Amino acid sequence: MKILVTGGAGYIGSHVVKALGRQGHNLFIIDNLSSGNSQAVLAGELIIGDLADTPHLEQVVQRIKPDAVMHFAASIVVSESVKQPIAYYLNNTANTLKLFDILVNNGVNRFIFSSTAAVYGMPEKLPVTEETPFNPINPYGASKMMTELVLRDIAIAHPDFRHVAIRYFNVAGADGEGQLGQSYRNPTHLITRALKTAAGEYERLEIFGTDYPTPDGTCIRDYIHVDDLAEAHLLALDYLQGGNSDAFNCGYGHGYSVREVIETAKLVTGVDFTVVESPRRDGDSAELVSENRKIKQVLGWQPLYDDLEYIVRTSWEWERKKRF
């Protein structure tokens, strides 16, 4: 298939591009490289461009005539979204609407959306199912929710436009072959920050909030290895050849606290790095854990790397020898 991948030079997008390339698809990656890296694109043609540049985006779509689009391009830092809501709604929602308009007008009708568990906010019941009501508590989650609502409306107005929204929980880890990993200029992911602290890049690691209603007072998250998430996208692509539009949670169905992740990072690295307690950050929920039965039953997804130590170890191996 000819597949257009937005944000395919970023952390998650690049892992999916690698997996798609191994399947032999004809790939076109559009990325403005604001947080991605050209060296992370291991398959296909890289097109430098921004989704805000509508004329260029339309030219790309008309030239490629893709069979499907996978949309990863987005701003993703929760605390930043609280401080810069307009920027997040412009990039994550408005730019995506421009993309939708171009795709519908050019007859492109297969779409996979990189969504997030942040659309659920602070759910009253855990684990979170796909039927849990949307209730985002930060602009990042709200911007993704808006896109999902628009997708639903497009599917009603254009029945041949089929989509899958994959709601990620906390994606972590690195490519098991050591070719890819997180390379953000100022990473906010807990595991990456912990490992960079172990490596001496930061003097200390902050725990943001120790008074949450959880067993040890720190936030609990459902951590999923990026390679398992990439596999979910391949299965979603197959599903769209005959399935209806749908949304799927993608997580392991259980969580780890911030303190548990830190202890695992210390175990893997052998470094007893400095940890300090700080006040809560804006926009963080106490606990988010997925119910993943639907993605297993409908898409046939079977995760292979449900092991926090493996997740941290692959990240540590990447940190020590990363190429870019």
C-alpha positions in Angstrom: 0.0 0.0 0.0 1.0 3.6 -0.5 0.9 5.1 3.0 1.4 8.7 4.1 2.7 9.0 7.6 2.6 12.4 9.3 5.1 12.9 12.1 6.9 9.8 11.0 10.3 11.1 12.1 9.2 11.3 15.7 9.5 8.7 18.5 6.4 6.6 17.9 6.0 7.4 14.2 9.5 6.2 13.4 9.0 2.9 15.0 5.8 2.4 13.0 7.6 3.4 9.8 10.2 0.8 10.4 7.6 -1.9 10.9 5.6 -0.8 7.8 8.8 -0.8 5.8 9.5 -4.4 6.8 6.1 -5.3 5.4 7.0 -3.8 2.1 4.7 -0.8 2.0 5.4 2.3 -0.1 5.9 5.0 2.5 5.9 8.8 2.4 6.7 10.5 5.6 5.9 14.2 6.2 7.5 15.9 9.2 8.6 19.4 10.1 11.4 17.9 12.3 10.4 20.2 15.2 10.8 17.2 17.5 11.6 14.4 15.1 14.9 13.5 13.4 15.6 12.7 9.8 17.9 9.9 10.8 15.0 8.1 12.5 13.3 7.5 9.2 14.5 4.0 8.2 12.1 3.5 5.3 10.3 5.5 2.6 10.6 9.0 1.3 11.0 11.8 3.9 9.2 15.1 2.9 10.1 18.1 5.0 6.9 20.0 5.6 4.4 21.3 8.1 0.7 20.5 8.3 -0.1 24.2 8.7 1.2 24.7 5.1 -2.1 23.7 3.4 -1.0 24.2 -0.2 2.1 22.1 0.3 0.1 19.4 2.1 -2.4 19.3 -0.7 0.3 19.0 -3.3 1.8 16.0 -1.4 -1.5 14.2 -1.1 -2.3 14.8 -4.8 1.1 13.6 -5.9 1.2 10.5 -3.7 -2.5 9.5 -3.8 -2.1 7.4 -0.7 -4.2 4.4 0.1 -4.1 5.2 3.8 -2.8 7.9 6.2 -1.3 7.4 9.6 -1.4 10.6 11.7 1.3 11.0 14.4 2.2 14.7 14.1 1.2 16.5 17.3 2.4 18.4 20.3 2.3 16.0 23.3 3.6 17.6 26.5 0.7 17.9 29.0 2.2 20.5 31.3 3.2 22.6 28.2 -0.4 22.4 26.9 -1.7 23.9 30.1 0.6 26.9 29.6 0.2 27.2 25.8 -3.4 26.0 25.0 -3.7 28.0 21.8 -0.6 26.5 20.4 -1.9 23.0 21.2 -5.3 23.5 19.7 -3.8 25.0 16.5 -1.3 22.2 16.0 -3.3 19.2 17.2 -6.8 20.2 16.2 -6.8 22.9 13.6 -4.0 21.4 11.5 -5.6 18.0 11.6 -8.8 19.5 10.4 -6.9 20.9 7.4 -5.6 17.4 6.8 -9.1 15.9 6.9 -10.4 18.4 4.4 -7.6 17.6 2.0 -8.1 13.8 2.4 -11.9 13.9 1.9 -11.6 16.2 -1.1 -9.1 13.8 -2.7 -10.8 10.6 -2.0 -8.4 9.2 0.6 -10.6 7.2 2.9 -8.4 5.1 5.3 -7.1 6.9 8.4 -5.3 5.8 11.6 -5.2 8.4 14.3 -2.6 8.6 17.1 -4.9 9.4 20.0 -4.3 9.2 23.8 -5.7 8.0 27.1 -5.6 11.7 28.1 -9.1 12.0 26.5 -10.4 10.2 29.6 -9.1 12.7 32.1 -9.6 11.4 35.7 -12.0 8.5 35.2 -14.2 7.4 38.1 -13.7 3.7 37.3 -10.6 1.8 36.4 -9.5 0.2 34.2 -10.6 2.5 31.4 -12.7 1.0 28.6 -13.4 2.5 25.2 -16.8 3.4 26.5 -15.5 5.5 29.4 -16.8 9.0 28.8 -14.4 11.7 27.5 -13.5 14.1 30.2 -10.0 15.5 29.5 -8.4 17.7 32.2 -5.8 19.4 30.0 -5.6 21.0 26.6 -3.5 18.2 25.2 -6.2 15.6 26.0 -9.0 18.0 24.8 -7.2 18.7 21.5 -7.1 14.9 20.8 -10.7 14.5 21.9 -11.8 17.2 19.5 -10.1 15.3 16.6 -11.9 12.1 17.5 -15.2 13.8 17.6 -14.6 15.3 14.1 -13.6 11.8 12.9 -16.9 10.5 14.0 -18.8 13.2 12.2 -16.8 12.7 9.0 -17.5 8.9 9.1 -21.3 9.7 9.3 -21.2 12.2 6.4 -18.8 10.1 4.3 -19.5 6.4 5.1 -16.6 5.2 2.9 -14.2 7.2 5.1 -13.0 4.6 7.7 -10.8 5.3 10.6 -9.2 3.8 13.7 -8.3 5.9 16.7 -5.7 4.2 18.9 -5.7 5.6 22.4 -2.2 5.3 23.7 -1.4 4.9 27.4 2.2 5.7 28.4 4.5 4.7 25.6 8.1 3.9 26.5 11.1 1.7 25.6 13.1 1.6 22.5 13.5 -0.5 19.4 14.7 -4.0 20.4 17.3 -3.9 17.6 18.8 -0.6 18.9 18.1 1.4 15.8 15.5 3.8 17.3 14.5 5.4 20.6 13.5 8.6 22.2 15.6 11.6 21.1 13.6 14.6 22.2 15.6 17.7 22.9 14.0 18.3 26.3 12.3 15.0 27.2 9.6 14.9 29.8 8.9 11.2 29.8 9.6 9.7 33.2 11.7 6.8 32.1 13.9 8.9 29.7 14.4 11.5 32.4 15.4 8.9 34.9 17.9 7.3 32.6 19.4 10.6 31.6 19.8 11.4 35.3 21.5 8.0 35.8 23.8 8.9 32.9 24.8 12.2 34.5 23.0 14.5 32.1 20.8 15.8 34.9 21.7 16.4 38.5 18.5 15.0 39.9 15.1 13.6 39.0 11.9 15.2 40.2 8.8 13.4 41.4 5.9 15.7 40.7 3.4 15.1 43.4 3.6 12.6 46.3 0.1 13.1 47.7 -2.0 11.4 45.1 -4.7 8.9 46.2 -2.5 5.9 45.2 -0.7 3.3 47.4 2.6 5.2 47.5 1.3 8.7 46.7 2.7 9.0 43.2 0.9 8.8 39.9 0.3 5.4 38.3 0.5 4.8 34.6 0.0 1.9 32.2 3.4 1.7 30.4 3.5 0.1 27.0 6.5 -0.8 24.9 6.8 1.1 21.7 7.3 -2.0 19.6 4.0 -3.5 20.9 2.3 -0.2 20.0 3.8 -0.3 16.5 2.3 -3.7 16.0 -1.1 -2.4 16.9 -0.9 0.1 14.0 -0.1 -2.7 11.6 -3.1 -4.6 12.8 -5.3 -1.5 12.5 -4.2 -1.0 8.9 -5.2 -4.6 8.1 -8.5 -4.1 9.9 -9.4 -1.0 7.9 -9.4 -3.1 4.7 -12.8 -4.5 5.8 -13.7 -3.3 9.2 -15.7 -0.3 10.3 -14.5 2.8 12.0 -13.6 2.2 15.6 -11.4 3.2 18.6 -9.1 1.0 20.7 -7.2 1.4 24.0 -3.6 0.3 23.7 -2.0 -0.6 27.0 -1.2 -3.6 29.1 -4.0 -3.4 31.6 -2.0 -2.7 34.7 0.1 0.2 35.9 3.3 1.2 37.8 3.8 4.1 40.1 6.4 6.8 39.6 8.4 5.4 42.5 8.2 1.8 41.0 9.6 3.1 37.7 12.4 4.9 39.4 13.4 1.9 41.4 13.4 -0.2 38.2 15.6 2.5 36.5 18.1 2.3 39.4 18.1 -1.5 39.2 18.7 -1.6 35.4 21.4 1.1 35.4 23.1 0.2 38.7 23.1 3.9 39.5 21.5 5.3 42.7 20.8 8.7 41.3 19.4 11.6 43.2 15.6 11.9 43.4 13.7 14.9 44.9 10.0 15.5 45.6 8.3 18.5 44.0 4.7 19.8 43.9 2.2 18.3 41.5 2.3 19.5 37.8 -0.8 21.0 36.2 -2.9 18.5 34.2 -1.7 15.2 35.7 -4.3 12.6 36.7 -3.7 10.2 39.6 -4.0 7.0 37.8 -4.7 5.8 34.2 -4.8 2.0 33.4 -6.3 0.5 30.3 -8.8 -2.2 29.7 -7.4 -3.9 26.6 -9.8 -6.7 25.8 -11.3 -5.0 22.8 -8.0 -4.5 20.9 -7.1 -8.1 21.6 -10.4 -9.5 20.5 -11.1 -7.3 17.5 -7.6 -6.7 16.1 -6.0 -9.8 17.5 -3.3 -7.8 19.2 -1.0 -9.9 21.4 1.7 -7.8 23.3 5.1 -9.3 23.5 7.0 -6.9 25.8 4.8 -6.5 28.9 7.8 -6.2 31.3 8.8 -3.0 32.9 12.4 -4.1 33.3 12.6 -4.9 29.5 11.0 -1.5 28.7 13.6 0.3 30.8 16.5 -1.8 29.7 15.8 -1.2 25.9 15.6 2.5 26.8 18.9 2.4 28.7 20.6 0.6 25.8 19.4 3.3 23.4 20.6 6.1 25.8 24.1 4.6 25.9 24.6 4.2 22.1 22.0 6.3 20.4 23.0 7.4 16.9 21.1 10.7 16.8 
